[in-house]
């Protein structure tokens, strides 16, 4: 199965799960409060277990090299996104330009990226995407926070950087480097929890989308510019840059996929906390999440084509 077909298969699975989440909210099986609890469960337990388990593998110099390359690509991707967002989205154009810039710069690499890459490459893909997640957290809780808040809140940065996700990455890397393996029964137990990541993440996305007016969103012209930047322009720019480099296919695909993911849900959380336009932020999240079901396979097909030239 080609890369594009594999991604399309995973996307269709995710779309069905998102639809189930959407219907669950409409039927009042999941409400806003429960969705928040499920989000916490995903962020503080399920995803960290999935990430940690991805490091439970035999050490090899190739894996370490791929991880370091992934870190470098993640830094470059964020810098490219920041430059493009600042150049295209001007302050004079819109009072909500901060919301739009944040949405264009930062990807939902955890909720959306991990399930797709896990479906394509398994734990090896998750192993590499942890590099992107690490850099994402460093950027979003420094540059992103300053941009949204307007001031440098060091205490919040430090407190949030020390998150279960980053702790699981650090512990996972230490265990990987020192080749410390968990007992099989403990590893299997953690894997059962880790396997909840994809269905839980998609249910949460579906419930979040259900809380917005989908029809109304499609008639907002300005939102299409943000969507275009996030889902097509930035991913294509990094794609053209990275396919010229001698990068192992799994590492390359993971880096491009992370950039092609819809906007991060963190933007809405920041908007609520710092009195920005949270409704507009959630609308961008919903729009990019829905349209990414189309654009991600397109980006992956282009990746597959250019990588074979």
C-alpha positions, 0 to 999 in steps of 0.5 A, spaced: 500 500 500 502 506 498 504 512 503 498 516 500 493 510 500 495 508 507 494 515 510 487 515 506 485 509 510 487 512 517 484 518 515 477 515 514 478 511 520 479 517 524 473 521 520 468 515 523 471 516 530 470 524 529 463 523 527 462 518 533 464 523 537 460 529 534 454 524 534 455 523 541 455 530 543 448 531 539 445 525 543 448 528 550 452 522 551 458 526 552 457 534 554 462 539 555 464 537 562 466 530 560 469 532 554 474 536 558 475 530 563 477 526 557 482 531 554 485 531 561 485 523 561 488 523 554 493 529 555 496 526 562 495 519 562 494 516 555 499 520 550 504 519 555 504 512 556 504 511 548 510 516 548 514 512 553 512 505 550 515 508 543 522 508 547 521 501 549 526 498 543 533 496 542 538 501 542 541 503 535 545 509 532 540 509 526 534 510 531 538 516 535 540 519 528 533 519 526 531 522 533 536 528 532 534 529 525 527 529 527 529 535 532 532 539 527 527 538 522 521 540 528 525 547 529 526 549 522 518 547 521 516 552 527 521 557 524 518 557 517 511 557 520 512 563 524 516 567 518 510 565 513 505 567 519 508 574 520 509 576 513 502 574 510 497 575 516 498 583 518 496 586 524 492 592 520 488 586 517 484 584 523 483 585 530 484 577 531 491 577 528 494 573 534 489 568 534 490 567 526 498 567 527 497 562 532 493 557 528 497 558 522 504 556 526 502 551 531 500 544 529 495 539 533 501 534 532 499 530 539 491 529 538 492 528 530 499 527 528 500 521 533 494 517 531 496 517 524 503 516 524 502 510 529 497 507 524 502 508 518 509 506 522 507 504 529 511 505 535 517 507 530 513 513 528 511 515 534 518 515 537 520 520 531 514 524 532 516 525 540 521 530 537 516 534 534 512 534 540 518 536 544 519 542 540 512 544 539 511 545 547 518 549 547 515 554 542 508 554 544 510 555 551 515 561 550 513 564 543 506 562 543 505 564 550 508 571 549 504 572 543 498 571 546 499 574 553 503 580 551 507 579 557 513 574 559 509 569 564 516 565 566 512 561 572 507 559 567 512 557 562 516 553 567 510 550 570 507 547 563 513 545 560 514 540 566 508 536 563 507 529 563 508 529 556 515 532 556 516 527 562 514 521 558 519 523 553 525 525 557 524 518 561 523 514 555 529 517 552 533 515 558 530 508 558 532 508 551 539 510 552 540 506 558 536 500 555 532 499 561 526 495 559 520 494 563 517 487 565 513 484 560 507 484 564 507 492 566 509 494 559 503 490 556 499 493 561 501 500 559 500 498 552 493 497 553 492 504 555 496 507 550 492 504 545 486 508 547 490 514 544 487 514 537 479 513 539 479 518 545 483 523 541 478 523 535 472 522 540 474 529 543 475 532 536 468 530 534 465 533 541 469 539 540 467 540 533 460 539 535 460 545 539 461 550 533 456 552 528 459 548 522 455 551 517 456 558 519 464 557 519 464 555 511 461 562 510 467 566 513 472 568 508 477 570 512 478 563 515 480 560 509 486 564 508 488 561 515 486 554 513 490 555 506 496 557 510 496 552 515 494 546 511 497 547 505 502 553 504 507 551 510 507 544 509 508 544 502 514 549 503 517 544 508 516 539 504 520 542 498 525 543 503 526 536 506 525 532 500 531 535 497 535 533 503 538 525 504 533 523 510 530 516 511 523 516 509 520 514 516 523 521 519 521 525 513 514 523 512 513 524 520 516 531 520 512 533 514 506 530 517 507 533 523 507 540 519 500 538 515 496 537 521 490 542 523 491 547 528 493 546 535 487 546 540 492 549 545 490 556 541 483 555 544 485 554 551 490 560 550 484 564 547 480 563 553 485 564 558 488 571 556 481 574 553 482 573 546 476 571 541 476 564 543 470 562 539 474 564 533 479 560 535 475 554 536 472 555 529 479 555 526 480 549 530 474 545 527 475 548 520 482 545 519 480 539 523 475 537 518 479 540 512 485 536 514 481 530 512 482 532 505 489 536 505 493 531 509 492 525 504 494 530 498 500 532 502 502 525 503 501 523 496 506 529 494 511 527 499 511 520 496 511 522 489 517 527 490 521 522 495 521 517 489 524 522 484 
